C-alpha cells in the first residue's frame, strides 16, 4: 500500500509540473485503483480525456473504475471505446 501512496504523491507532483500530460493522470488513476479510491481514479481518467479524448488508456482505466463500482454496463461501453481507439491495448 505504501508504494501506491508514494506513486499517487509523485504523479501529483508530475501533474503540477506538467498538467497537460494525460499519461500522468492515468498512471495516478491506476495507483488510486490499487488503494480502492475509485472516485479519484475516475476523476483522473476524466481529466486525461479532457486533455486527449483519443487516449485509449484513459478509457481502459475508466472501465476498471466502473467495474469496481459495479457499473458493468458503463464499463462495457467505455471499454468498447478503448478497443475502437487502440485494438491492441
PAVO-954602 format. One record per atom (N, C-alpha, C, O): residue in three letters; atom name; x, y, z. Coordinates in steps of 0.2 Angstrom, whole numbers. Layout:
N
<atom "ALA"; "CA"; <X; Y; Z>>
...
This chain:
89
<atom "UNK"; "N"; <4; -6; 0>>
<atom "UNK"; "CA"; <0; 0; 0>>
<atom "UNK"; "C"; <4; 6; 0>>
<atom "UNK"; "O"; <3; 11; -3>>
<atom "UNK"; "N"; <10; 6; 4>>
<atom "UNK"; "CA"; <14; 12; 4>>
<atom "UNK"; "C"; <17; 14; -3>>
<atom "UNK"; "O"; <17; 20; -4>>
<atom "UNK"; "N"; <18; 9; -7>>
<atom "UNK"; "CA"; <21; 11; -13>>
<atom "UNK"; "C"; <16; 14; -18>>
<atom "UNK"; "O"; <17; 19; -22>>
<atom "UNK"; "N"; <9; 13; -17>>
<atom "UNK"; "CA"; <4; 16; -21>>
<atom "UNK"; "C"; <3; 23; -18>>
<atom "UNK"; "O"; <2; 28; -22>>
<atom "UNK"; "N"; <3; 24; -12>>
<atom "UNK"; "CA"; <3; 31; -9>>
<atom "UNK"; "C"; <8; 35; -11>>
<atom "UNK"; "O"; <7; 41; -13>>
<atom "UNK"; "N"; <14; 32; -12>>
<atom "UNK"; "CA"; <20; 36; -14>>
<atom "UNK"; "C"; <19; 38; -22>>
<atom "UNK"; "O"; <21; 43; -24>>
<atom "UNK"; "N"; <17; 33; -25>>
<atom "UNK"; "CA"; <15; 34; -33>>
<atom "UNK"; "C"; <10; 40; -34>>
<atom "UNK"; "O"; <11; 44; -38>>
<atom "UNK"; "N"; <5; 40; -30>>
<atom "UNK"; "CA"; <0; 45; -30>>
<atom "UNK"; "C"; <3; 52; -29>>
<atom "UNK"; "O"; <2; 56; -33>>
<atom "UNK"; "N"; <7; 52; -24>>
<atom "UNK"; "CA"; <10; 58; -22>>
<atom "UNK"; "C"; <15; 61; -28>>
<atom "UNK"; "O"; <15; 66; -30>>
<atom "UNK"; "N"; <19; 56; -30>>
<atom "UNK"; "CA"; <24; 58; -36>>
<atom "UNK"; "C"; <20; 60; -42>>
<atom "UNK"; "O"; <23; 64; -46>>
<atom "UNK"; "N"; <15; 56; -44>>
<atom "UNK"; "CA"; <11; 58; -50>>
<atom "UNK"; "C"; <8; 64; -49>>
<atom "UNK"; "O"; <7; 68; -54>>
<atom "UNK"; "N"; <6; 66; -43>>
<atom "UNK"; "CA"; <3; 73; -42>>
<atom "UNK"; "C"; <8; 78; -43>>
<atom "UNK"; "O"; <6; 83; -46>>
<atom "UNK"; "N"; <14; 77; -41>>
<atom "UNK"; "CA"; <20; 82; -42>>
<atom "UNK"; "C"; <21; 82; -50>>
<atom "UNK"; "O"; <22; 88; -52>>
<atom "UNK"; "N"; <21; 77; -53>>
<atom "UNK"; "CA"; <22; 77; -60>>
<atom "UNK"; "C"; <16; 81; -64>>
<atom "UNK"; "O"; <17; 85; -69>>
<atom "UNK"; "N"; <10; 80; -61>>
<atom "UNK"; "CA"; <4; 84; -64>>
<atom "UNK"; "C"; <5; 91; -63>>
<atom "UNK"; "O"; <3; 95; -67>>
<atom "UNK"; "N"; <7; 93; -57>>
<atom "UNK"; "CA"; <8; 100; -56>>
<atom "UNK"; "C"; <14; 103; -60>>
<atom "UNK"; "O"; <13; 109; -63>>
<atom "UNK"; "N"; <19; 99; -62>>
<atom "UNK"; "CA"; <24; 102; -66>>
<atom "UNK"; "C"; <22; 102; -73>>
<atom "UNK"; "O"; <24; 106; -77>>
<atom "UNK"; "N"; <18; 97; -75>>
<atom "UNK"; "CA"; <16; 96; -82>>
<atom "UNK"; "C"; <8; 94; -83>>
<atom "UNK"; "O"; <7; 88; -84>>
<atom "UNK"; "N"; <4; 99; -82>>
<atom "UNK"; "CA"; <-3; 97; -81>>
<atom "UNK"; "C"; <-7; 95; -87>>
<atom "UNK"; "O"; <-12; 93; -87>>
<atom "UNK"; "N"; <-3; 95; -93>>
<atom "UNK"; "CA"; <-6; 93; -99>>
<atom "UNK"; "C"; <-4; 87; -102>>
<atom "UNK"; "O"; <-5; 85; -108>>
<atom "UNK"; "N"; <-1; 83; -98>>
<atom "UNK"; "CA"; <1; 76; -100>>
<atom "UNK"; "C"; <-4; 71; -97>>
<atom "UNK"; "O"; <-4; 69; -91>>
<atom "UNK"; "N"; <-8; 68; -102>>
<atom "UNK"; "CA"; <-13; 63; -99>>
<atom "UNK"; "C"; <-11; 57; -96>>
<atom "UNK"; "O"; <-14; 54; -92>>
<atom "UNK"; "N"; <-5; 55; -98>>
<atom "UNK"; "CA"; <-2; 49; -95>>
<atom "UNK"; "C"; <-1; 49; -88>>
<atom "UNK"; "O"; <-1; 44; -84>>
<atom "UNK"; "N"; <1; 55; -85>>
<atom "UNK"; "CA"; <2; 56; -78>>
<atom "UNK"; "C"; <-5; 55; -74>>
<atom "UNK"; "O"; <-5; 52; -69>>
<atom "UNK"; "N"; <-10; 57; -77>>
<atom "UNK"; "CA"; <-17; 56; -74>>
<atom "UNK"; "C"; <-19; 49; -74>>
<atom "UNK"; "O"; <-21; 46; -69>>
<atom "UNK"; "N"; <-18; 45; -80>>
<atom "UNK"; "CA"; <-20; 38; -80>>
<atom "UNK"; "C"; <-15; 34; -76>>
<atom "UNK"; "O"; <-17; 29; -73>>
<atom "UNK"; "N"; <-9; 36; -75>>
<atom "UNK"; "CA"; <-4; 32; -70>>
<atom "UNK"; "C"; <-6; 33; -63>>
<atom "UNK"; "O"; <-6; 29; -59>>
<atom "UNK"; "N"; <-8; 39; -61>>
<atom "UNK"; "CA"; <-10; 41; -55>>
<atom "UNK"; "C"; <-17; 37; -53>>
<atom "UNK"; "O"; <-18; 35; -48>>
<atom "UNK"; "N"; <-21; 37; -59>>
<atom "UNK"; "CA"; <-28; 33; -58>>
<atom "UNK"; "C"; <-27; 26; -56>>
<atom "UNK"; "O"; <-30; 23; -52>>
<atom "UNK"; "N"; <-22; 23; -59>>
<atom "UNK"; "CA"; <-21; 15; -58>>
<atom "UNK"; "C"; <-18; 15; -51>>
<atom "UNK"; "O"; <-20; 10; -47>>
<atom "UNK"; "N"; <-14; 19; -48>>
<atom "UNK"; "CA"; <-12; 19; -41>>
<atom "UNK"; "C"; <-18; 20; -36>>
<atom "UNK"; "O"; <-19; 17; -31>>
<atom "UNK"; "N"; <-23; 25; -38>>
<atom "UNK"; "CA"; <-29; 26; -34>>
<atom "UNK"; "C"; <-33; 19; -35>>
<atom "UNK"; "O"; <-36; 18; -29>>
<atom "UNK"; "N"; <-34; 16; -40>>
<atom "UNK"; "CA"; <-37; 10; -41>>
<atom "UNK"; "C"; <-35; 5; -36>>
<atom "UNK"; "O"; <-38; 1; -33>>
<atom "UNK"; "N"; <-28; 4; -35>>
<atom "UNK"; "CA"; <-25; -1; -31>>
<atom "UNK"; "C"; <-26; 1; -24>>
<atom "UNK"; "O"; <-26; -4; -20>>
<atom "UNK"; "N"; <-28; 7; -22>>
<atom "UNK"; "CA"; <-30; 8; -15>>
<atom "UNK"; "C"; <-37; 9; -14>>
<atom "UNK"; "O"; <-40; 12; -9>>
<atom "UNK"; "N"; <-41; 7; -19>>
<atom "UNK"; "CA"; <-48; 7; -19>>
<atom "UNK"; "C"; <-51; 14; -18>>
<atom "UNK"; "O"; <-57; 15; -15>>
<atom "UNK"; "N"; <-48; 19; -21>>
<atom "UNK"; "CA"; <-51; 26; -21>>
<atom "UNK"; "C"; <-53; 27; -28>>
<atom "UNK"; "O"; <-50; 30; -33>>
<atom "UNK"; "N"; <-59; 24; -30>>
<atom "UNK"; "CA"; <-62; 24; -37>>
<atom "UNK"; "C"; <-64; 30; -39>>
<atom "UNK"; "O"; <-64; 32; -45>>
<atom "UNK"; "N"; <-67; 35; -35>>
<atom "UNK"; "CA"; <-69; 41; -37>>
<atom "UNK"; "C"; <-63; 45; -39>>
<atom "UNK"; "O"; <-64; 49; -44>>
<atom "UNK"; "N"; <-58; 45; -35>>
<atom "UNK"; "CA"; <-52; 49; -38>>
<atom "UNK"; "C"; <-49; 46; -44>>
<atom "UNK"; "O"; <-47; 50; -48>>
<atom "UNK"; "N"; <-49; 40; -45>>
<atom "UNK"; "CA"; <-46; 37; -51>>
<atom "UNK"; "C"; <-51; 39; -57>>
<atom "UNK"; "O"; <-48; 40; -62>>
<atom "UNK"; "N"; <-57; 39; -56>>
<atom "UNK"; "CA"; <-62; 41; -61>>
<atom "UNK"; "C"; <-61; 48; -63>>
<atom "UNK"; "O"; <-61; 50; -69>>
<atom "UNK"; "N"; <-60; 52; -58>>
<atom "UNK"; "CA"; <-58; 59; -60>>
<atom "UNK"; "C"; <-52; 60; -64>>
<atom "UNK"; "O"; <-52; 64; -68>>
<atom "UNK"; "N"; <-47; 56; -62>>
<atom "UNK"; "CA"; <-41; 57; -66>>
<atom "UNK"; "C"; <-42; 54; -73>>
<atom "UNK"; "O"; <-39; 57; -78>>
<atom "UNK"; "N"; <-45; 49; -74>>
<atom "UNK"; "CA"; <-47; 47; -81>>
<atom "UNK"; "C"; <-51; 52; -85>>
<atom "UNK"; "O"; <-49; 53; -91>>
<atom "UNK"; "N"; <-55; 55; -81>>
<atom "UNK"; "CA"; <-59; 61; -85>>
<atom "UNK"; "C"; <-55; 66; -87>>
<atom "UNK"; "O"; <-55; 69; -92>>
<atom "UNK"; "N"; <-50; 68; -82>>
<atom "UNK"; "CA"; <-45; 74; -84>>
<atom "UNK"; "C"; <-41; 72; -90>>
<atom "UNK"; "O"; <-40; 76; -94>>
<atom "UNK"; "N"; <-38; 66; -90>>
<atom "UNK"; "CA"; <-34; 63; -95>>
<atom "UNK"; "C"; <-38; 64; -102>>
<atom "UNK"; "O"; <-35; 66; -107>>
<atom "UNK"; "N"; <-45; 62; -102>>
<atom "UNK"; "CA"; <-49; 63; -108>>
<atom "UNK"; "C"; <-50; 70; -110>>
<atom "UNK"; "O"; <-51; 71; -116>>
<atom "UNK"; "N"; <-51; 74; -105>>
<atom "UNK"; "CA"; <-52; 81; -106>>
<atom "UNK"; "C"; <-46; 84; -110>>
<atom "UNK"; "O"; <-46; 88; -115>>
<atom "UNK"; "N"; <-40; 81; -109>>
<atom "UNK"; "CA"; <-34; 83; -112>>
<atom "UNK"; "C"; <-33; 80; -119>>
<atom "UNK"; "O"; <-31; 83; -124>>
<atom "UNK"; "N"; <-35; 74; -119>>
<atom "UNK"; "CA"; <-34; 70; -125>>
<atom "UNK"; "C"; <-40; 65; -126>>
<atom "UNK"; "O"; <-39; 59; -123>>
<atom "UNK"; "N"; <-45; 67; -129>>
<atom "UNK"; "CA"; <-51; 62; -130>>
<atom "UNK"; "C"; <-50; 56; -134>>
<atom "UNK"; "O"; <-54; 51; -134>>
<atom "UNK"; "N"; <-44; 55; -137>>
<atom "UNK"; "CA"; <-42; 49; -140>>
<atom "UNK"; "C"; <-37; 45; -136>>
<atom "UNK"; "O"; <-34; 40; -139>>
<atom "UNK"; "N"; <-36; 46; -130>>
<atom "UNK"; "CA"; <-31; 42; -126>>
<atom "UNK"; "C"; <-35; 36; -123>>
<atom "UNK"; "O"; <-38; 36; -118>>
<atom "UNK"; "N"; <-34; 30; -127>>
<atom "UNK"; "CA"; <-37; 24; -126>>
<atom "UNK"; "C"; <-36; 22; -119>>
<atom "UNK"; "O"; <-40; 19; -116>>
<atom "UNK"; "N"; <-30; 23; -116>>
<atom "UNK"; "CA"; <-28; 20; -109>>
<atom "UNK"; "C"; <-33; 23; -104>>
<atom "UNK"; "O"; <-34; 20; -99>>
<atom "UNK"; "N"; <-35; 29; -105>>
<atom "UNK"; "CA"; <-39; 33; -100>>
<atom "UNK"; "C"; <-46; 29; -100>>
<atom "UNK"; "O"; <-49; 28; -95>>
<atom "UNK"; "N"; <-48; 27; -106>>
<atom "UNK"; "CA"; <-55; 24; -107>>
<atom "UNK"; "C"; <-54; 17; -103>>
<atom "UNK"; "O"; <-59; 15; -100>>
<atom "UNK"; "N"; <-48; 14; -105>>
<atom "UNK"; "CA"; <-47; 7; -102>>
<atom "UNK"; "C"; <-47; 7; -94>>
<atom "UNK"; "O"; <-51; 3; -91>>
<atom "UNK"; "N"; <-44; 12; -91>>
<atom "UNK"; "CA"; <-44; 13; -84>>
<atom "UNK"; "C"; <-50; 15; -81>>
<atom "UNK"; "O"; <-52; 13; -76>>
<atom "UNK"; "N"; <-54; 19; -85>>
<atom "UNK"; "CA"; <-60; 21; -83>>
<atom "UNK"; "C"; <-65; 16; -82>>
<atom "UNK"; "O"; <-69; 15; -78>>
<atom "UNK"; "N"; <-65; 11; -87>>
<atom "UNK"; "CA"; <-69; 5; -87>>
<atom "UNK"; "C"; <-67; 1; -81>>
<atom "UNK"; "O"; <-72; -2; -78>>
<atom "UNK"; "N"; <-61; 1; -79>>
<atom "UNK"; "CA"; <-59; -3; -72>>
<atom "UNK"; "C"; <-63; 0; -66>>
<atom "UNK"; "O"; <-65; -3; -62>>
<atom "UNK"; "N"; <-63; 7; -66>>
<atom "UNK"; "CA"; <-67; 11; -61>>
<atom "UNK"; "C"; <-74; 9; -61>>
<atom "UNK"; "O"; <-77; 7; -55>>
<atom "UNK"; "N"; <-77; 8; -67>>
<atom "UNK"; "CA"; <-84; 7; -67>>
<atom "UNK"; "C"; <-85; -1; -65>>
<atom "UNK"; "O"; <-90; -2; -61>>
<atom "UNK"; "N"; <-81; -5; -66>>
<atom "UNK"; "CA"; <-81; -12; -64>>
<atom "UNK"; "C"; <-81; -12; -56>>
<atom "UNK"; "O"; <-85; -16; -53>>
<atom "UNK"; "N"; <-76; -9; -54>>
<atom "UNK"; "CA"; <-75; -9; -46>>
<atom "UNK"; "C"; <-81; -6; -43>>
<atom "UNK"; "O"; <-83; -8; -37>>
<atom "UNK"; "N"; <-85; -1; -46>>
<atom "UNK"; "CA"; <-91; 2; -43>>
<atom "UNK"; "C"; <-97; -2; -45>>
<atom "UNK"; "O"; <-102; 0; -43>>
<atom "UNK"; "N"; <-96; -7; -49>>
<atom "UNK"; "CA"; <-102; -12; -50>>
<atom "UNK"; "C"; <-106; -9; -56>>
<atom "UNK"; "O"; <-112; -11; -57>>
<atom "UNK"; "N"; <-104; -4; -60>>
<atom "UNK"; "CA"; <-107; -1; -66>>
<atom "UNK"; "C"; <-105; -5; -72>>
<atom "UNK"; "O"; <-101; -2; -76>>
<atom "UNK"; "N"; <-107; -11; -73>>
<atom "UNK"; "CA"; <-104; -15; -78>>
<atom "UNK"; "C"; <-107; -13; -85>>
<atom "UNK"; "O"; <-103; -14; -90>>
<atom "UNK"; "N"; <-113; -10; -86>>
<atom "UNK"; "CA"; <-115; -8; -92>>
<atom "UNK"; "C"; <-110; -2; -94>>
<atom "UNK"; "O"; <-108; -2; -100>>
<atom "UNK"; "N"; <-109; 3; -90>>
<atom "UNK"; "CA"; <-105; 8; -92>>
<atom "UNK"; "C"; <-98; 6; -93>>
<atom "UNK"; "O"; <-95; 8; -98>>
<atom "UNK"; "N"; <-95; 1; -89>>
<atom "UNK"; "CA"; <-89; -2; -90>>
<atom "UNK"; "C"; <-88; -5; -97>>
<atom "UNK"; "O"; <-83; -4; -101>>
<atom "UNK"; "N"; <-93; -8; -100>>
<atom "UNK"; "CA"; <-93; -11; -106>>
<atom "UNK"; "C"; <-93; -6; -112>>
<atom "UNK"; "O"; <-89; -7; -117>>
<atom "UNK"; "N"; <-97; -1; -111>>
<atom "UNK"; "CA"; <-97; 4; -116>>
<atom "UNK"; "C"; <-91; 8; -117>>
<atom "UNK"; "O"; <-88; 9; -122>>
<atom "UNK"; "N"; <-88; 9; -111>>
<atom "UNK"; "CA"; <-81; 13; -111>>
<atom "UNK"; "C"; <-76; 9; -113>>
<atom "UNK"; "O"; <-71; 11; -117>>
<atom "UNK"; "N"; <-76; 2; -111>>
<atom "UNK"; "CA"; <-71; -2; -114>>
<atom "UNK"; "C"; <-71; -3; -121>>
<atom "UNK"; "O"; <-66; -4; -125>>
<atom "UNK"; "N"; <-77; -3; -124>>
<atom "UNK"; "CA"; <-78; -3; -131>>
<atom "UNK"; "C"; <-74; 3; -135>>
<atom "UNK"; "O"; <-71; 2; -140>>
<atom "UNK"; "N"; <-75; 8; -132>>
<atom "UNK"; "CA"; <-72; 15; -134>>
<atom "UNK"; "C"; <-64; 14; -134>>
<atom "UNK"; "O"; <-61; 16; -139>>
<atom "UNK"; "N"; <-62; 11; -129>>
<atom "UNK"; "CA"; <-55; 10; -129>>
<atom "UNK"; "C"; <-52; 5; -134>>
<atom "UNK"; "O"; <-47; 6; -137>>
<atom "UNK"; "N"; <-56; 0; -135>>
<atom "UNK"; "CA"; <-54; -5; -141>>
<atom "UNK"; "C"; <-55; -2; -147>>
<atom "UNK"; "O"; <-50; -3; -152>>
<atom "UNK"; "N"; <-60; 2; -149>>
<atom "UNK"; "CA"; <-60; 6; -155>>
<atom "UNK"; "C"; <-54; 10; -156>>
<atom "UNK"; "O"; <-52; 10; -162>>
<atom "UNK"; "N"; <-52; 13; -151>>
<atom "UNK"; "CA"; <-46; 18; -152>>
<atom "UNK"; "C"; <-39; 14; -153>>
<atom "UNK"; "O"; <-35; 16; -156>>
<atom "UNK"; "N"; <-39; 9; -149>>
<atom "UNK"; "CA"; <-32; 5; -149>>
<atom "UNK"; "C"; <-34; -2; -148>>
<atom "UNK"; "O"; <-34; -5; -142>>
<atom "UNK"; "N"; <-35; -6; -153>>
<atom "UNK"; "CA"; <-37; -13; -153>>
<atom "UNK"; "C"; <-32; -17; -149>>
<atom "UNK"; "O"; <-33; -23; -147>>
<atom "UNK"; "N"; <-26; -15; -149>>
<atom "UNK"; "CA"; <-20; -19; -146>>
<atom "UNK"; "C"; <-20; -18; -139>>
<atom "UNK"; "O"; <-16; -21; -135>>
<atom "UNK"; "N"; <-23; -13; -136>>
<atom "UNK"; "CA"; <-22; -11; -129>>
<atom "UNK"; "C"; <-27; -16; -125>>
<atom "UNK"; "O"; <-27; -15; -119>>
